[in-house]
């Protein structure tokens, strides 16, 4: 939501949306359930191989309140595929847009909305393989890639057609068949809930900072807007890479949590609406080397006023507003980017090989994604409403079993 002072609220969209955390804040309020440990293959509560049934949540893209649950036959993996028992999914702001019928960026004009299973990010266990030559074996813990066919390099329209949670059925279900190439091995030290946070938030943050090549880190400064999943992951990645970090929020409570994660500087943009000036003061008028720009039209001009010469602005969201400004309020990108020789880059997510690169970095630094709250499978709608409300710090997770 855009505020009159040009600031944004703390919801973050990861569009197609992903390091130590130097301390792990676990704000899980999971109805007193025990967290599932890595390699725990306990039978699912809502979907069982024994009954050959899968329970899943379906949306007609007509509102969170209209999510419905249905049961379908257990699918069988074909050659080149595996069947995964899903243990946990993490939610992204994109998922709420899909469910509310607002995620139409890649729809062809006149395309009718069709029922689908929402949510792109999951962690689970391989329970069946389609052929003997599969790179996966039964019992492997895996996480999904967002764009299933995007394996390396630049993203193209064909890759967008393989996005989980739209246009393809997503992961808010007990079991799902995946192509063998659409999975990455889950880091062994993470719980399923933590690992489910990696595909969009983690990879997007990684690409926003290191997408144009792994940065030197030392002596560089990163500005992170808001305290949603991508920004908090970016804070962890930047800190682990030796960068100085500045993070913004309208909540002092969230800023205290950011400090506990190792943020070097925090700015409350509600009490400091000219936050770009604060950034320049902090950096001695140099500006920041990288900005994770989540605000969009309402904040981009401020980002352009506090980025360093030769700096990078990674555009990953637009929570301050979906519409471009008109007239005198329009940002003159040509002039402002030229003024400081800025690189402005849109980040959809990242290919599988960069996801694997990020996982190696996470394992090296033992980074644990920040999980704000865990909901039960029956509480999927409540989880989405909670995320849409913007009160979370880090990630919101639904335990599927």
PERAUR-V684608 format. One record per residue. N is the residue number from 1. RES is the residue in three letters. PSI is psi in whole degrees, 0 to 359 (NA if undefined). BURIAL is I if it has 9 or more other ideal C-beta (glycine too) atoms within 8 Angstrom, else O. Layout:
N | RES | PSI | BURIAL
N | RES | PSI | BURIAL
This chain:
1 | UNK | 134 | O
2 | UNK | 136 | I
3 | UNK | 158 | I
4 | UNK | 340 | O
5 | UNK | 9 | O
6 | UNK | 9 | I
7 | UNK | 177 | I
8 | UNK | 163 | I
9 | UNK | 183 | I
10 | UNK | 8 | I
11 | UNK | 142 | I
12 | UNK | 135 | I
13 | UNK | 133 | I
14 | UNK | 120 | I
15 | UNK | 148 | I
16 | UNK | NA | I
17 | UNK | NA | I
18 | UNK | NA | I
19 | UNK | NA | I
20 | UNK | 152 | I
21 | UNK | 351 | I
22 | UNK | 44 | O
23 | UNK | 136 | O
24 | UNK | 115 | O
25 | UNK | 117 | I
26 | UNK | 106 | O
27 | UNK | 32 | I
28 | UNK | 127 | I
29 | UNK | 84 | O
30 | UNK | 38 | I
31 | UNK | 34 | O
32 | UNK | 22 | O
33 | UNK | 150 | O
34 | UNK | 139 | O
35 | UNK | 142 | I
36 | UNK | 130 | I
37 | UNK | 155 | O
38 | UNK | 142 | I
39 | UNK | 15 | O
40 | UNK | 115 | O
41 | UNK | 36 | O
42 | UNK | 143 | O
43 | UNK | 144 | O
44 | UNK | 148 | I
45 | UNK | 319 | O
46 | UNK | 347 | O
47 | UNK | 129 | I
48 | UNK | 140 | O
49 | UNK | 328 | I
50 | UNK | 322 | O
51 | UNK | 357 | O
52 | UNK | 37 | O
53 | UNK | 148 | I
54 | UNK | 128 | I
55 | UNK | 136 | I
56 | UNK | 156 | I
57 | UNK | 138 | I
58 | UNK | 141 | I
59 | UNK | 142 | I
60 | UNK | 14 | O
61 | UNK | 40 | I
62 | UNK | 24 | O
63 | UNK | 144 | O
64 | UNK | 322 | I
65 | UNK | 345 | O
66 | UNK | 11 | O
67 | UNK | 135 | I
68 | UNK | 154 | O
69 | UNK | 139 | O
70 | UNK | 163 | O
71 | UNK | 134 | O
72 | UNK | 164 | O
73 | UNK | 150 | O
74 | UNK | 126 | I
75 | UNK | 159 | I
76 | UNK | 128 | O
77 | UNK | 139 | I
78 | UNK | 183 | O
79 | UNK | 133 | O
80 | UNK | 6 | O
81 | UNK | 164 | I
82 | UNK | 152 | I
83 | UNK | 128 | I
84 | UNK | 131 | I
85 | UNK | 114 | I
86 | UNK | 130 | I
87 | UNK | 324 | I
88 | UNK | 146 | I
89 | UNK | 146 | I
90 | UNK | 148 | I
91 | UNK | 147 | I
92 | UNK | 158 | I
93 | UNK | 329 | I
94 | UNK | 320 | I
95 | UNK | 322 | I
96 | UNK | 325 | I
97 | UNK | 318 | I
98 | UNK | 309 | I
99 | UNK | 327 | I
100 | UNK | 5 | I
101 | UNK | 20 | I
102 | UNK | 351 | O
103 | UNK | 86 | I
104 | UNK | 16 | O
105 | UNK | 329 | O
106 | UNK | 10 | O
107 | UNK | 140 | O
108 | UNK | 147 | O
109 | UNK | 134 | O
110 | UNK | 0 | O
111 | UNK | 122 | O
112 | UNK | 148 | O
113 | UNK | 137 | O
114 | UNK | 155 | O
115 | UNK | 142 | O
116 | UNK | 163 | I
117 | UNK | 121 | I
118 | UNK | 174 | I
119 | UNK | 129 | I
120 | UNK | 336 | I
121 | UNK | 125 | I
122 | UNK | 161 | I
123 | UNK | 139 | I
124 | UNK | 192 | I
125 | UNK | 133 | I
126 | UNK | 126 | I
127 | UNK | 349 | I
128 | UNK | 142 | I
129 | UNK | 149 | I
130 | UNK | 343 | I
131 | UNK | 164 | O
132 | UNK | 343 | O
133 | UNK | 12 | O
134 | UNK | 141 | I
135 | UNK | 351 | O
136 | UNK | 154 | I
137 | UNK | 159 | O
138 | UNK | 132 | O
139 | UNK | 347 | O
140 | UNK | 135 | I
141 | UNK | 130 | I
142 | UNK | 158 | I
143 | UNK | 152 | I
144 | UNK | 150 | I
145 | UNK | 150 | I
146 | UNK | 302 | I
147 | UNK | 104 | I
148 | UNK | 331 | I
149 | UNK | 359 | I
150 | UNK | 97 | I
151 | UNK | 329 | O
152 | UNK | 157 | O
153 | UNK | 200 | O
154 | UNK | 144 | O
155 | UNK | 143 | I
156 | UNK | 167 | O
157 | UNK | 324 | O
158 | UNK | 326 | O
159 | UNK | 321 | I
160 | UNK | 334 | I
161 | UNK | 352 | O
162 | UNK | 26 | I
163 | UNK | 132 | I
164 | UNK | 143 | I
165 | UNK | 2 | I
166 | UNK | 123 | I
167 | UNK | 340 | O
168 | UNK | 154 | I
169 | UNK | 141 | O
170 | UNK | 213 | I
171 | UNK | 8 | I
172 | UNK | 64 | I
173 | UNK | 165 | I
174 | UNK | 324 | I
175 | UNK | 151 | I
176 | UNK | 143 | I
177 | UNK | 131 | I
178 | UNK | 149 | I
179 | UNK | 144 | O
180 | UNK | 331 | I
181 | UNK | 350 | O
182 | UNK | 23 | I
183 | UNK | 155 | I
184 | UNK | 145 | I
185 | UNK | 131 | I
186 | UNK | 133 | I
187 | UNK | 130 | I
188 | UNK | 336 | O
189 | UNK | 351 | O
190 | UNK | 147 | I
191 | UNK | 167 | I
192 | UNK | 321 | I
193 | UNK | 316 | I
194 | UNK | 314 | I
195 | UNK | 329 | I
196 | UNK | 346 | I
197 | UNK | 354 | I
198 | UNK | 320 | I
199 | UNK | 314 | I
200 | UNK | 304 | I
201 | UNK | 310 | I
202 | UNK | 309 | I
203 | UNK | 320 | I
204 | UNK | 315 | I
205 | UNK | 319 | I
206 | UNK | 313 | I
207 | UNK | 328 | I
208 | UNK | 328 | I
209 | UNK | 315 | I
210 | UNK | 11 | I
211 | UNK | 331 | I
212 | UNK | 22 | O
213 | UNK | 143 | O
214 | UNK | 125 | O
215 | UNK | 162 | I
216 | UNK | 330 | O
217 | UNK | 292 | I
218 | UNK | 126 | O
219 | UNK | 355 | O
220 | UNK | 156 | I
221 | UNK | 139 | I
222 | UNK | 135 | I
223 | UNK | 128 | I
224 | UNK | 123 | I
225 | UNK | 120 | I
226 | UNK | 178 | I
227 | UNK | 33 | I
228 | UNK | 189 | I
229 | UNK | 316 | I
230 | UNK | 314 | I
231 | UNK | 320 | I
232 | UNK | 320 | I
233 | UNK | 320 | I
234 | UNK | 322 | I
235 | UNK | 315 | I
236 | UNK | 317 | I
237 | UNK | 313 | I
238 | UNK | 315 | I
239 | UNK | 316 | I
240 | UNK | 332 | I
241 | UNK | 4 | I
242 | UNK | 13 | O
243 | UNK | 152 | I
244 | UNK | 146 | O
245 | UNK | 140 | I
246 | UNK | 129 | I
247 | UNK | 146 | I
248 | UNK | 154 | I
249 | UNK | 161 | I
250 | UNK | 1 | I
251 | UNK | 120 | I
252 | UNK | 326 | O
253 | UNK | 316 | O
254 | UNK | 324 | I
255 | UNK | 326 | I
256 | UNK | 322 | O
257 | UNK | 322 | I
258 | UNK | 320 | I
259 | UNK | 320 | I
260 | UNK | 334 | O
261 | UNK | 352 | I
262 | UNK | 10 | I
263 | UNK | 133 | I
264 | UNK | 322 | O
265 | UNK | 145 | I
266 | UNK | 148 | I
267 | UNK | 127 | I
268 | UNK | 108 | I
269 | UNK | 346 | I
270 | UNK | 320 | I
271 | UNK | 344 | O
272 | UNK | 74 | I
273 | UNK | 333 | I
274 | UNK | 56 | O
275 | UNK | 335 | I
276 | UNK | 328 | I
277 | UNK | 323 | O
278 | UNK | 320 | I
279 | UNK | 317 | I
280 | UNK | 323 | I
281 | UNK | 315 | O
282 | UNK | 322 | O
283 | UNK | 11 | I
284 | UNK | 38 | O
285 | UNK | 12 | O
286 | UNK | 323 | O
287 | UNK | 171 | I
288 | UNK | 152 | I
289 | UNK | 327 | I
290 | UNK | 138 | I
291 | UNK | 128 | I
292 | UNK | 98 | I
293 | UNK | 104 | I
294 | UNK | 352 | I
295 | UNK | 322 | I
296 | UNK | 216 | I
297 | UNK | 328 | I
298 | UNK | 346 | I
299 | UNK | 348 | I
300 | UNK | 320 | I
301 | UNK | 327 | I
302 | UNK | 321 | I
303 | UNK | 319 | I
304 | UNK | 339 | I
305 | UNK | 353 | I
306 | UNK | 14 | I
307 | UNK | 148 | I
308 | UNK | 162 | I
309 | UNK | 130 | O
310 | UNK | 11 | O
311 | UNK | 172 | I
312 | UNK | 127 | I
313 | UNK | 112 | I
314 | UNK | 114 | I
315 | UNK | 115 | I
316 | UNK | 1 | I
317 | UNK | 180 | I
318 | UNK | 47 | I
319 | UNK | 348 | I
320 | UNK | 352 | I
321 | UNK | 145 | I
322 | UNK | 342 | O
323 | UNK | 144 | O
324 | UNK | 151 | O
325 | UNK | 157 | O
326 | UNK | 164 | O
327 | UNK | 221 | O
328 | UNK | 340 | O
329 | UNK | 348 | O
330 | UNK | 137 | O
331 | UNK | 126 | I
332 | UNK | 85 | O
333 | UNK | 321 | I
334 | UNK | 312 | O
335 | UNK | 313 | O
336 | UNK | 325 | I
337 | UNK | 321 | I
338 | UNK | 324 | O
339 | UNK | 324 | O
340 | UNK | 18 | I
341 | UNK | 53 | O
342 | UNK | 145 | I
343 | UNK | 123 | I
344 | UNK | 118 | O
345 | UNK | 129 | I
346 | UNK | 138 | O
347 | UNK | 116 | I
348 | UNK | 314 | I
349 | UNK | 229 | I
350 | UNK | 160 | I
351 | UNK | 168 | I
352 | UNK | 320 | I
353 | UNK | 329 | O
354 | UNK | 329 | I
355 | UNK | 313 | I
356 | UNK | 322 | I
357 | UNK | 316 | I
358 | UNK | 319 | I
359 | UNK | 323 | I
360 | UNK | 320 | O
361 | UNK | 316 | I
362 | UNK | 314 | I
363 | UNK | 320 | I
364 | UNK | 319 | O
365 | UNK | 2 | I
366 | UNK | 46 | O
367 | UNK | 133 | I
368 | UNK | 118 | O
369 | UNK | 145 | I
370 | UNK | 116 | I
371 | UNK | 117 | I
372 | UNK | 316 | I
373 | UNK | 145 | I
374 | UNK | 127 | I
375 | UNK | 158 | I
376 | UNK | 164 | I
377 | UNK | 322 | I
378 | UNK | 346 | O
379 | UNK | 25 | I
380 | UNK | 316 | I
381 | UNK | 319 | I
382 | UNK | 323 | O
383 | UNK | 318 | I
384 | UNK | 321 | I
385 | UNK | 321 | I
386 | UNK | 316 | I
387 | UNK | 314 | I
388 | UNK | 333 | I
389 | UNK | 340 | O
390 | UNK | 13 | I
391 | UNK | 357 | O
392 | UNK | 158 | I
393 | UNK | 109 | I
394 | UNK | 226 | I
395 | UNK | 151 | I
396 | UNK | 130 | I
397 | UNK | 145 | I
398 | UNK | 123 | I
399 | UNK | 124 | I
400 | UNK | 336 | I
401 | UNK | NA | I
